[in-house]
Amino acid sequence: MWLPLTILFISCYLASSGQVVQVTVSELPRPGTVTDDTVYYSEHRPLQWSDFTGQVRPGSNSAALSFSGFSYDASVSIRPDTIRVHLYLQTYFDRSGSWVRPGEATAYALSHEQIHFQIARIAAVGFRDAVLRDTLSADYYPMEIKTLFLDYWR
């Protein structure tokens, strides 16, 4: 009973061990895109107070709150000698999760909130660069990409 499973496992390992993983990355949607609920990072499109559409969180002492981060989607194409992974990277600002307290919409506060968005971008670029720099294994590339993502998310 165990012998056929062992042979199957070894043959799957040998079939994938010679493959090379090639990674490409692009941004989708296009940087600077604004939807009803999201602003996608662009150095040419800074945040505006009109982007903060959420409700002030009760009990918060903050003048404003930014909800920003980064994420990715992936598509994979597998060939006998190559696994091609294309990552679609997004650095986003969640408009409905972000708010400003009435009377607190100052230029200084907006520049402070912009810094939070830029920190998310720095983490996204670090993740992108790490994925492109590292040699990923044919057997574990999904886990390796996810681990890099979580490292940079933290």
C-alpha positions in Angstrom: 0.0 0.0 0.0 2.7 2.5 0.9 5.1 1.7 -1.9 2.9 3.1 -4.8 2.3 6.3 -2.8 6.1 6.7 -2.2 6.9 6.1 -5.8 4.2 8.7 -6.8 5.6 11.2 -4.4 9.2 10.7 -5.6 8.2 10.9 -9.3 6.3 14.2 -8.6 9.3 15.6 -6.8 11.7 14.6 -9.7 9.3 16.0 -12.3 9.3 19.5 -10.7 12.8 19.6 -9.4 14.3 20.6 -12.7 11.9 23.4 -13.4 13.0 27.0 -13.0 10.6 29.6 -11.5 10.5 32.9 -13.3 8.7 35.8 -11.6 7.4 39.0 -13.2 5.5 41.8 -11.4 3.2 44.5 -12.6 0.8 46.9 -10.9 -2.9 46.4 -11.5 -4.9 48.5 -11.5 -2.8 51.3 -12.9 -1.1 53.4 -10.2 -3.2 56.5 -9.4 -6.5 54.8 -10.1 -9.3 56.0 -7.8 -12.5 53.9 -7.4 -15.5 54.5 -5.1 -13.7 52.8 -2.3 -10.0 52.7 -3.1 -7.0 54.9 -4.1 -4.1 53.0 -5.7 -0.7 54.5 -4.9 1.0 56.8 -7.3 3.7 59.3 -6.4 1.9 61.6 -8.8 -1.4 61.4 -7.0 -1.2 62.3 -3.3 -4.1 61.7 -0.9 -6.7 64.4 -0.6 -9.1 64.9 2.3 -12.0 64.0 -0.1 -10.4 60.4 -0.1 -11.3 60.0 3.6 -14.9 58.9 3.4 -15.2 56.7 6.5 -17.0 57.5 9.7 -15.0 58.8 12.7 -14.4 55.9 15.0 -16.1 56.5 18.4 -13.7 56.9 21.3 -10.7 57.6 19.1 -8.5 60.5 20.0 -6.9 60.7 16.6 -7.4 63.6 14.2 -7.5 61.2 11.3 -7.0 57.5 10.5 -5.6 56.0 7.2 -6.3 52.4 6.3 -3.7 51.5 3.7 -1.8 48.4 2.8 -0.6 46.2 -0.1 -1.7 43.0 -1.6 -1.1 40.8 -4.6 -2.8 38.4 -7.0 -1.0 35.9 -9.1 -1.3 34.0 -12.3 0.8 30.9 -13.0 1.8 29.2 -16.3 3.5 25.8 -16.0 5.7 24.4 -18.8 8.0 21.3 -18.6 11.1 23.4 -17.8 9.7 26.6 -16.4 7.1 27.8 -14.0 6.1 31.4 -14.9 4.6 33.4 -12.0 3.2 36.8 -12.7 2.3 38.9 -9.6 -0.2 41.8 -9.8 0.8 44.1 -7.0 -1.5 46.7 -5.4 -0.7 49.4 -2.9 -4.0 50.7 -1.7 -5.8 53.2 0.5 -9.2 52.2 1.7 -11.4 55.3 1.5 -14.3 54.0 3.6 -11.9 52.7 6.3 -10.2 56.1 6.5 -11.6 59.1 8.2 -10.9 62.7 9.4 -12.4 64.3 12.4 -14.4 67.5 11.6 -12.2 70.5 12.1 -8.9 68.5 11.9 -8.4 68.5 8.1 -5.2 70.5 8.2 -2.3 70.3 5.7 0.0 69.0 8.5 -2.5 66.1 9.3 -2.9 65.3 5.6 0.9 65.1 5.1 1.1 62.8 8.2 -1.6 60.5 6.7 0.3 60.5 3.4 3.3 59.2 5.2 1.3 56.1 6.3 0.4 55.5 2.6 4.0 55.9 1.6 5.1 53.4 4.3 2.7 50.8 2.7 4.3 51.6 -0.6 7.8 51.1 0.8 6.7 47.6 2.1 5.2 46.7 -1.2 8.3 47.7 -3.1 10.4 45.7 -0.6 8.2 42.6 -1.2 8.4 43.1 -5.0 12.2 43.4 -4.9 12.6 40.3 -2.6 10.4 38.2 -4.9 12.3 39.2 -8.0 15.7 38.8 -6.3 15.2 35.5 -4.5 15.5 32.1 -6.2 12.2 30.3 -5.7 11.9 26.6 -5.7 9.6 24.8 -8.1 8.2 22.7 -5.3 7.5 25.5 -2.7 7.2 28.8 -4.6 3.6 29.6 -3.5 4.6 29.2 0.1 7.9 31.1 -0.4 6.0 34.0 -2.0 3.4 34.1 0.8 6.1 34.0 3.4 7.9 37.0 1.8 4.5 38.8 1.6 3.9 38.2 5.3 7.5 39.3 6.2 7.0 42.6 4.4 3.3 43.1 5.6 4.6 43.0 9.2 
